[in-house]
């Protein structure tokens, strides 16, 4: 199946359907991370894949830790830095642009390591996980906040999800194995797929499922136009149906999961 040329409006819908639901957990999820890692003033945290800095700001403000955010995307970091400078009280936050599979830090310099969903967009996610573990001090907690494939999503839709989302989810067992291979022990998992630990609550608000499966006539026209210009009318006729099917797949409650995966860096790597 040919991939339909990405349309900005559809990209935003996909991101809202997936990352938007993860963001909706915001306060509760960050509070859980802070509690699990026992983050406290005087400690240093690295956030790999920090994006526009929402997590780094929350952690610095609520825990008193010095937080370093790393991301390969200059535009996202610019947004993060502008927002940090606009805060009424300066926070101990530093941002750095770098590949997530080649962090610009010495080994064992951070008390806590946190990997956000953007880490799954790294060229080599396993190496990105290993880098996060490398820069974390021995016996320090390492946390991944990661999208995971569900068996409920059609295999044929996965490539389109990756293209539209800009992230590459993995199976939960794969994320756990990456941590273990990097020297992390005592790996524990919390399922935040439905917006709370244990999956007991549902998301609400603008990312609600049915809203995300709808396309306006303008969006449909944009999709058809792009497909027609690239491949001709025969391909264009099925373009809207493919995009709509993808959005409906993502709108189902557990099409893609979100997991909080936490472990401890063992001091004696294998």
NUMAR-697412 format. One record per residue (C-alpha): residue in one letter; x, y, z. Coordinates in pm, whole numbers. Layout:
residues N
PT  aa      c1      c2      c3
PT   A       X       Y       Z
...
***
This chain:
residues 270
PT  aa      c1      c2      c3
PT   X       0       0       0
PT   X     139     340     -98
PT   X     174     602     171
PT   X     -43     907     121
PT   X     166    1227     121
PT   X     140    1371     473
PT   X    -108    1656     511
PT   X     -36    1898     799
PT   X    -392    1885     930
PT   X    -385    1505     937
PT   X     -46    1503    1104
PT   X    -190    1719    1381
PT   X    -490    1489    1418
PT   X    -268    1184    1452
PT   X     -46    1359    1705
PT   X    -354    1467    1901
PT   X    -497    1117    1894
PT   X    -178     966    2033
PT   X      60    1214    2199
PT   X    -227    1442    2296
PT   X    -379    1165    2504
PT   X     -46    1108    2674
PT   X     -12    1481    2744
PT   X    -362    1479    2893
PT   X    -228    1266    3179
PT   X      27    1544    3246
PT   X       7    1633    3613
PT   X     -72    1283    3739
PT   X     197    1118    3528
PT   X     469    1366    3623
PT   X     376    1338    3989
PT   X     407     961    3964
PT   X     749     991    3799
PT   X     870    1228    4072
PT   X     746     991    4342
PT   X     891     676    4186
PT   X    1232     835    4135
PT   X    1228    1010    4475
PT   X    1331    1330    4299
PT   X    1434    1599    4547
PT   X    1611    1933    4563
PT   X    1983    1906    4503
PT   X    1954    1623    4252
PT   X    2019    1642    3879
PT   X    1783    1498    3617
PT   X    1834    1445    3246
PT   X    1528    1432    3019
PT   X    1607    1268    2686
PT   X    1370    1376    2409
PT   X    1249    1677    2607
PT   X    1078    1843    2309
PT   X     925    2177    2400
PT   X    1017    2142    2766
PT   X     687    2070    2939
PT   X     831    1785    3145
PT   X    1155    1965    3229
PT   X     965    2268    3358
PT   X     731    2061    3573
PT   X    1015    1865    3730
PT   X    1228    2172    3800
PT   X     933    2361    3948
PT   X     784    2082    4159
PT   X    1091    1890    4275
PT   X    1362    2155    4301
PT   X    1596    1940    4091
PT   X    1832    2083    3833
PT   X    1700    1952    3502
PT   X    1880    1914    3170
PT   X    1667    1862    2861
PT   X    1816    1713    2545
PT   X    1648    1698    2206
PT   X    1769    1686    1844
PT   X    1503    1931    1722
PT   X    1621    2292    1731
PT   X    1273    2437    1682
PT   X    1130    2251    1982
PT   X    1423    2359    2199
PT   X    1375    2719    2093
PT   X    1014    2702    2213
PT   X    1129    2544    2540
PT   X    1390    2812    2601
PT   X    1154    3099    2523
PT   X     895    2964    2764
PT   X    1156    2904    3035
PT   X    1277    3264    3004
PT   X     922    3393    3036
PT   X     866    3229    3374
PT   X     835    3478    3662
PT   X    1098    3290    3862
PT   X    1405    3142    3690
PT   X    1428    2764    3714
PT   X    1742    2544    3714
PT   X    1687    2423    3357
PT   X    1943    2368    3081
PT   X    1866    2269    2723
PT   X    2102    2104    2476
PT   X    2060    2004    2114
PT   X    2205    1661    2040
PT   X    2116    1320    1895
PT   X    1950    1107    2161
PT   X    2172     811    2074
PT   X    2485    1022    2138
PT   X    2424    1235    2447
PT   X    2680    1513    2505
PT   X    2757    1420    2867
PT   X    3014    1227    3064
PT   X    2910     891    3206
PT   X    2730     870    3542
PT   X    2664    1243    3593
PT   X    2287    1252    3655
PT   X    2096    1121    3956
PT   X    1787    1038    3748
PT   X    1740     958    3380
PT   X    1405    1006    3203
PT   X    1329     916    2842
PT   X    1025    1080    2681
PT   X     831     951    2376
PT   X    1056    1143    2135
PT   X    1330     895    2225
PT   X    1141     640    2016
PT   X    1209     857    1710
PT   X    1586     812    1748
PT   X    1760     637    1461
PT   X    1867     368    1705
PT   X    1624     357    2004
PT   X    1821      82    2180
PT   X    2134     296    2166
PT   X    1934     598    2286
PT   X    1818     395    2586
PT   X    2176     281    2648
PT   X    2294     643    2635
PT   X    2031     748    2887
PT   X    2148     472    3119
PT   X    2514     558    3060
PT   X    2478     916    3181
PT   X    2278     810    3490
PT   X    2469     738    3810
PT   X    2491     379    3940
PT   X    2182     283    4142
PT   X    2000     581    3992
PT   X    1645     536    3863
PT   X    1583     529    3488
PT   X    1232     592    3357
PT   X    1094     552    3006
PT   X     760     710    2908
PT   X     697     526    2586
PT   X     433     451    2324
PT   X     381      79    2268
PT   X     219    -117    1990
PT   X    -105    -288    2070
PT   X    -198    -613    1905
PT   X    -528    -447    1818
PT   X    -380    -213    1558
PT   X    -356    -355    1208
PT   X      -4    -433    1090
PT   X     -78    -254     763
PT   X    -143      69     954
PT   X     183      70    1149
PT   X     402     224     880
PT   X     149     502     831
PT   X     139     564    1206
PT   X     518     595    1217
PT   X     520     836     924
PT   X     240    1053    1056
PT   X     342    1049    1420
PT   X     716    1084    1374
PT   X     765     820    1646
PT   X     826     447    1625
PT   X     640     262    1901
PT   X     778     -74    2012
PT   X     629    -366    2196
PT   X     651    -336    2574
PT   X     874    -641    2588
PT   X    1116    -469    2350
PT   X    1146    -155    2564
PT   X    1206    -370    2872
PT   X    1474    -568    2691
PT   X    1649    -247    2581
PT   X    1670    -140    2944
PT   X    1801    -475    3059
PT   X    2059    -485    2781
PT   X    2177    -141    2895
PT   X    2232    -265    3251
PT   X    1902    -175    3419
PT   X    1755    -410    3679
PT   X    1432    -432    3879
PT   X    1227    -327    3576
PT   X     868    -240    3664
PT   X     581    -122    3441
PT   X     275      95    3486
PT   X      15     103    3209
PT   X    -100     461    3141
PT   X    -281     378    2819
PT   X    -612     511    2949
PT   X    -469     806    3133
PT   X    -387     674    3479
PT   X    -175     404    3638
PT   X    -347      68    3601
PT   X    -572     189    3321
PT   X    -866     278    3542
PT   X    -964     611    3386
PT   X   -1042     744    3041
PT   X    -905    1046    2861
PT   X   -1138    1333    2798
PT   X   -1125    1665    2620
PT   X   -1023    1753    2265
PT   X    -835    1430    2208
PT   X   -1145    1218    2256
PT   X   -1156     937    2007
PT   X   -1444    1017    1777
PT   X   -1334    1374    1721
PT   X   -1002    1252    1584
PT   X   -1152    1017    1326
PT   X   -1330    1299    1140
PT   X   -1190    1488     843
PT   X   -1327    1816     711
PT   X   -1393    1857     340
PT   X   -1090    2088     317
PT   X    -866    1821     467
PT   X   -1009    1561     231
PT   X    -951    1790     -67
PT   X    -593    1846      45
PT   X    -531    1471      74
PT   X    -683    1399    -268
PT   X    -488    1682    -430
PT   X    -154    1562    -302
PT   X    -217    1200    -398
PT   X    -344    1300    -746
PT   X     -42    1519    -819
PT   X     196    1239    -720
PT   X      27     925    -852
PT   X    -281    1013   -1055
PT   X    -653     977   -1009
PT   X    -667     603    -940
PT   X    -453     635    -627
PT   X    -620     960    -523
PT   X    -963     796    -504
PT   X    -853     571    -216
PT   X    -638     828     -36
PT   X    -908     973     190
PT   X   -1036     628     284
PT   X    -687     519     389
PT   X    -634     829     604
PT   X    -978     795     762
PT   X    -915     427     838
PT   X    -584     517    1002
PT   X    -745     783    1222
PT   X   -1017     542    1325
PT   X    -756     281    1415
PT   X    -581     534    1637
PT   X    -906     654    1790
PT   X    -985     315    1939
PT   X    -915     320    2309
PT   X    -614      89    2319
PT   X    -482     113    1964
PT   X    -148     240    2094
PT   X     -46     206    2456
PT   X     159     429    2684
PT   X     380     272    2944
PT   X     579     407    3235
PT   X     876     171    3259
PT   X    1107     217    3555
PT   X    1426      43    3663
PT   X    1754      98    3842
PT   X    2097     126    3685
PT   X    2305    -160    3818
PT   X    2657     -51    3916
PT   X    2823    -354    3761
PT   X    2733    -365    3392
PT   X    2754    -703    3223
***
